[in-house]
Amino acid sequence: IMMPDVDGYQTLKYIKNQECLKKTKVIFLTAKNKASDIEKGLKLGADKYLTKPFSIKKIVSEVLELLN
């Protein structure tokens, strides 16, 4: 979410507003762990919201779940 110039929320809005991209699955991997941040990300259309620290096993599990 915390990126230079354009944040993850703006990037997600862009993805979801593009006809050719709107079905793209999005997982936020972030240090922002407040309930309001998580709610905002999911409300904007993120499919998953993972907060740091996270394990590779958890990421793989969540990606596989989205692909099924």
BADRENGU-449243 format. One record per residue (C-alpha): z, x, y. Coordinates in Angstrom, 1 decimal, m for minus. Layout:
BEGIN
site c3:Z c1:X c2:Y
...
END
This chain:
BEGIN
site c3:0.0 c1:0.0 c2:0.0
site c3:0.9 c1:2.8 c2:2.4
site c3:m2.5 c1:4.5 c2:3.1
site c3:m3.9 c1:6.1 c2:6.2
site c3:m6.0 c1:4.0 c2:8.5
site c3:m6.2 c1:0.8 c2:6.4
site c3:m3.2 c1:m0.3 c2:4.2
site c3:m3.3 c1:m1.8 c2:0.7
site c3:m2.8 c1:m5.3 c2:2.0
site c3:m5.9 c1:m5.0 c2:4.2
site c3:m7.9 c1:m3.5 c2:1.3
site c3:m6.9 c1:m6.3 c2:m1.0
site c3:m8.0 c1:m8.9 c2:1.5
site c3:m11.3 c1:m7.2 c2:1.8
site c3:m11.8 c1:m7.0 c2:m2.0
site c3:m10.9 c1:m10.7 c2:m2.4
site c3:m13.2 c1:m11.8 c2:0.4
site c3:m16.3 c1:m10.0 c2:m1.0
site c3:m18.3 c1:m12.3 c2:m3.4
site c3:m19.2 c1:m9.3 c2:m5.6
site c3:m15.6 c1:m8.0 c2:m5.8
site c3:m13.4 c1:m11.1 c2:m5.7
site c3:m12.9 c1:m11.1 c2:m9.5
site c3:m11.8 c1:m7.5 c2:m9.4
site c3:m8.3 c1:m7.0 c2:m10.9
site c3:m5.9 c1:m5.3 c2:m8.5
site c3:m2.6 c1:m3.6 c2:m9.3
site c3:m0.4 c1:m2.3 c2:m6.6
site c3:1.5 c1:0.9 c2:m7.4
site c3:3.9 c1:1.4 c2:m4.6
site c3:7.3 c1:2.5 c2:m3.4
site c3:7.6 c1:m0.7 c2:m1.4
site c3:10.0 c1:m2.7 c2:m3.5
site c3:11.5 c1:m5.4 c2:m1.2
site c3:11.0 c1:m8.9 c2:m2.4
site c3:9.0 c1:m9.7 c2:0.8
site c3:6.6 c1:m6.9 c2:0.0
site c3:6.1 c1:m8.0 c2:m3.6
site c3:5.7 c1:m11.6 c2:m2.5
site c3:3.1 c1:m10.7 c2:0.1
site c3:1.1 c1:m8.6 c2:m2.3
site c3:1.0 c1:m11.3 c2:m5.0
site c3:0.3 c1:m14.0 c2:m2.4
site c3:m2.7 c1:m12.1 c2:m1.1
site c3:m4.1 c1:m11.9 c2:m4.6
site c3:m2.8 c1:m8.8 c2:m6.4
site c3:m2.7 c1:m9.4 c2:m10.1
site c3:0.2 c1:m7.1 c2:m10.7
site c3:2.8 c1:m5.3 c2:m8.4
site c3:4.5 c1:m2.2 c2:m9.9
site c3:7.1 c1:m0.3 c2:m7.9
site c3:8.1 c1:3.3 c2:m8.2
site c3:9.4 c1:4.8 c2:m10.4
site c3:7.0 c1:3.6 c2:m13.1
site c3:6.0 c1:5.1 c2:m16.4
site c3:2.5 c1:5.7 c2:m17.7
site c3:3.4 c1:3.5 c2:m20.6
site c3:4.1 c1:0.6 c2:m18.2
site c3:0.9 c1:1.1 c2:m16.3
site c3:m1.2 c1:1.2 c2:m19.5
site c3:0.6 c1:m1.9 c2:m20.8
site c3:m0.1 c1:m3.8 c2:m17.5
site c3:m3.8 c1:m2.7 c2:m17.5
site c3:m4.3 c1:m3.8 c2:m21.1
site c3:m2.7 c1:m7.1 c2:m20.3
site c3:m5.1 c1:m7.7 c2:m17.5
site c3:m8.1 c1:m6.7 c2:m19.6
site c3:m7.3 c1:m9.2 c2:m22.3
END
